[in-house]
Amino acid sequence: MTPQSIAHIALVVRDYEDLKAKGVTFERAPKKAPYGTVAVFRDLYGTLWDLVQFSDGAR
């Protein structure tokens, strides 16, 4: 694994309100998708991240 790679991040949409209260800038509020619910936030470096909460059976 190189220093730039990420092995695993476990954030899900249910963390949305807590993260928003802590000042995280969300580009898109949680929205239903065929596979579950997704919200998008921007990190300190401008990278967009998807928070996904899969529906039962969607994985």
N, C-alpha and C positions, 0 to 999 in steps of 0.2 A: 504494500500500500504506500503510495506516495504521500508527502505532506499535504498536498492539495486535495486528496480524495477523502470522502466521508464513507465510513463503513455502514452506519445506520443512524437515522434520526427518528425518534418516536414522538411525534406531536400529532394530535388529532383535532378535528373540528371542535370537540367538546372543550378544548382549551382556549377557544376563540375569545370569549368574554374576559377571561383572566389575562390573556396576552394583550388584548386591546386596552384593558385597564392599566397595564404596565407600560403603555406607550408604544406598542408595536403598531406600525402603520400597515393597515390592510388595504390592498388594491381592490379586492373583491370580497364582499361579505359572504358568509356561507350560502351555498346554492345547491339545490338538489341536482344530481346528475344520474344517469342510468346505473352507475356502479356504486353510488352513495352520495355523500355530501362533501363539497370541496370549498375551501376558502383560500385566498392567495394573499401573501404578505411580502413586503420588500425588506431585505436585511440592511444592515448599515452600509454595505458596499453596493447596494442597488440590485442585488440578485433577487429574483422572484422565486418564492417557494410556495408549493401547494401543500395545504393541510388537508388530508383526506380521511374521512371516516367511512369505511366501506359498509355497504348494506350486507345483510346476512346472505351468504352464498355468492358474493361478488368477487371473492378472491380466488 
